[in-house]
């Protein structure tokens, strides 16, 4: 069965079918990137609204889940087109199960099948991959980079600085990348040397897009160091653990993926 994306008669959207598909694809891509960056399981967003596990929620519940858990504001056009795409029963309810499968890329975007395991369309490697993270050359540089990231993670953790939200202010299209100069302006952390900042720029520059920094990789690495610090502290003194959010992730109960 093919997932059709026909516009409802009452829709005020006037675009070609190709434009519609592009808008939907980019909206889904924004959602996918955000869930990867935050380490969230998108399916769990909807379970509180679907106690019977029917796979469907209302349009308002669907919107609320995305707004609350991802802090991602979609345009009214993007929302309407997503509603139309996943209104599989044409009764106003949204098939979040199909939506989650698309975001998780279990099978091709335009096909519904009872055997998704037969397909191998894996999610693109946005984070910690050769496409978006450069290799730092020498062992000396690698060790210095680790020390720099450790310092930044500790600094931001102790002060409750939400690095992700700060970086996102410069990313109008929410695609996970900002320019070199925007990265420098957005950076809030300990005093670093110019050499340290250059090391960060080289590490997180996108090889395929000169002048752009993949800040999602940067935030994810800070979260890794933040978690490592937390584990180290917990093994040495359980009584002094401070419940401070991970860098860039203001965790709430409904956001946790565990």
C-alpha positions in Angstrom: 0.0 0.0 0.0 1.4 3.4 -0.9 1.2 6.3 1.5 -0.6 9.0 -0.3 -0.1 12.7 0.5 -3.2 14.3 -1.1 -4.3 17.7 0.0 -7.6 18.0 1.6 -10.2 20.0 -0.3 -10.4 22.6 2.5 -6.6 23.1 2.6 -5.3 26.6 1.9 -1.9 25.2 0.8 -1.2 25.8 -2.9 2.0 23.9 -3.9 3.0 21.4 -6.5 3.2 17.7 -5.5 7.0 18.0 -5.8 7.0 20.9 -3.4 4.7 19.1 -1.0 7.0 16.1 -0.9 10.0 18.3 -0.3 8.4 20.2 2.6 7.4 16.9 4.2 10.9 15.4 3.7 12.6 18.4 5.2 10.2 18.5 8.2 10.8 14.8 8.9 14.5 15.4 8.5 14.4 18.2 11.2 12.6 15.9 13.5 15.0 13.0 12.9 18.0 15.1 13.5 16.6 16.5 16.8 15.7 13.0 18.1 19.2 11.7 17.3 20.8 14.8 19.0 18.8 14.4 22.1 19.0 10.6 22.2 15.2 10.2 22.4 13.0 7.3 21.3 10.3 9.0 19.4 7.7 6.2 19.8 7.6 6.7 23.6 6.4 10.3 23.1 2.9 9.0 22.2 2.4 6.1 24.5 0.8 8.2 27.3 -1.9 9.2 24.8 -2.5 5.8 23.4 -3.0 3.4 26.4 -4.6 0.7 24.1 -1.5 0.9 21.7 -3.7 1.4 18.7 -1.0 3.3 16.9 -3.1 6.4 16.6 -3.5 9.8 18.4 -5.4 13.0 17.7 -3.7 15.8 15.7 -3.5 18.0 18.8 -1.9 15.2 20.8 0.6 14.6 18.0 1.5 18.3 17.9 1.8 18.4 21.7 4.2 15.5 21.8 6.5 17.1 19.3 6.4 20.5 20.9 6.9 19.2 24.4 9.6 16.6 23.8 11.6 18.1 20.9 11.2 21.9 21.6 10.8 22.0 17.8 8.4 24.6 16.3 7.1 23.4 12.9 5.4 25.9 10.5 1.7 25.7 10.0 2.3 24.3 6.5 4.7 21.6 7.7 2.2 20.6 10.4 -0.8 20.4 8.1 1.1 18.3 5.5 2.4 15.9 8.2 -1.2 15.6 9.5 -2.4 14.8 6.0 0.3 12.3 5.3 -0.3 10.3 8.5 -4.1 10.6 8.5 -4.1 7.1 7.1 -7.8 6.4 8.0 -8.9 9.8 6.7 -10.8 10.4 10.0 -8.5 13.1 11.5 -6.5 10.7 13.6 -2.7 10.5 13.2 -0.9 7.2 12.7 2.1 7.9 15.0 3.4 4.3 14.5 3.9 4.9 10.8 5.4 8.3 11.6 7.9 6.8 14.0 8.9 4.1 11.5 9.7 6.8 9.0 11.7 8.9 11.5 13.6 5.7 12.6 14.0 4.8 8.9 12.9 1.2 9.3 11.7 1.0 5.7 11.4 3.3 2.6 9.3 6.5 3.2 6.6 5.8 0.7 5.8 2.2 1.4 3.8 0.5 4.1 4.6 -3.2 4.5 4.0 -5.9 7.1 7.6 -7.0 6.6 9.8 -3.9 7.2 12.8 -6.2 8.1 13.2 -7.0 4.4 14.4 -3.4 3.8 17.8 -2.0 4.7 17.2 1.8 4.4 19.2 2.8 7.5 19.2 6.3 9.1 21.8 8.6 7.6 24.9 9.0 9.9 24.4 12.6 11.0 26.3 12.3 14.3 29.8 11.1 14.9 30.4 10.1 11.3 32.9 10.8 8.6 30.4 13.0 6.9 30.2 15.5 9.8 33.2 14.9 12.1 36.7 15.3 11.0 39.5 13.2 12.4 41.9 15.0 14.6 45.4 14.1 13.4 48.1 13.5 16.0 47.8 11.8 19.4 48.8 15.1 21.0 45.9 16.9 19.3 43.5 14.1 20.3 44.5 14.3 23.9 44.3 18.1 23.9 40.8 18.0 22.4 39.6 15.6 25.0 40.9 17.9 27.7 39.2 20.9 26.1 35.8 19.1 25.8 36.2 17.9 29.4 36.7 21.4 30.6 33.7 22.7 28.6 31.4 19.9 29.8 32.4 20.5 33.4 32.0 24.3 33.1 28.5 24.1 31.5 27.3 21.2 33.7 28.2 23.1 36.9 26.4 26.2 35.7 23.4 24.5 34.1 24.1 26.0 30.7 22.0 24.6 27.9 24.4 24.6 25.1 22.0 23.1 22.6 19.4 25.8 23.0 22.1 28.5 22.6 23.5 27.0 19.4 20.0 26.5 18.0 19.3 30.2 18.2 21.7 30.6 15.2 20.3 27.7 13.3 17.1 29.2 11.7 16.4 26.1 9.6 17.2 23.6 12.4 19.4 21.5 10.3 22.2 21.0 12.9 24.8 23.3 11.4 25.9 26.9 11.9 28.7 29.0 10.4 32.2 29.3 12.0 31.5 32.8 13.1 28.1 31.8 14.6 29.8 29.0 16.5 32.4 31.5 18.0 29.6 33.9 19.0 27.4 31.2 20.5 30.2 29.6 22.5 29.8 29.9 26.2 32.3 28.1 28.3 35.7 28.4 30.0 38.4 30.7 28.7 40.0 29.0 25.7 43.0 29.9 23.7 42.7 30.6 20.0 44.5 27.2 19.3 41.8 25.4 21.4 39.0 27.1 19.5 40.7 26.2 16.2 40.9 22.6 17.4 37.2 22.6 18.0 36.5 24.1 14.6 38.6 21.5 12.9 37.0 18.7 14.8 33.4 19.7 14.1 33.6 21.2 10.6 31.5 19.6 8.0 34.0 18.3 5.3 31.3 18.5 2.6 30.2 22.1 3.5 33.2 24.4 4.1 32.6 27.1 6.7 29.8 25.1 8.5 30.1 23.6 12.0 28.0 20.5 13.0 27.1 21.7 16.5 25.0 18.6 17.2 28.2 16.5 17.2 29.7 19.0 19.6 26.7 18.9 21.9 26.6 15.1 21.8 30.3 14.8 22.8 29.8 17.3 25.6 26.9 15.1 26.8 29.2 12.0 26.7 31.8 13.8 28.9 29.0 15.0 31.2 27.7 11.5 31.7 31.2 10.2 32.3 31.7 12.8 35.0 28.5 11.9 36.6 29.4 8.2 36.7 32.8 9.0 38.1 31.3 11.1 40.9 28.7 8.5 41.7 31.3 5.8 42.2 33.3 8.0 44.6 30.7 9.8 46.6 27.0 9.0 46.1 25.9 11.6 48.7 27.2 14.6 46.7 25.7 13.9 43.3 23.9 17.1 42.0 20.9 16.5 39.8 22.0 18.9 37.0 20.7 18.4 33.5 23.0 17.1 30.9 24.6 19.8 28.8 22.2 20.8 26.1 19.4 18.5 27.3 16.9 19.7 29.9 15.6 16.3 30.8 12.1 15.9 32.1 10.4 12.7 33.1 8.6 12.4 29.8 11.8 13.0 27.8 13.9 10.2 29.2 14.5 7.3 26.8 15.4 4.8 29.5 
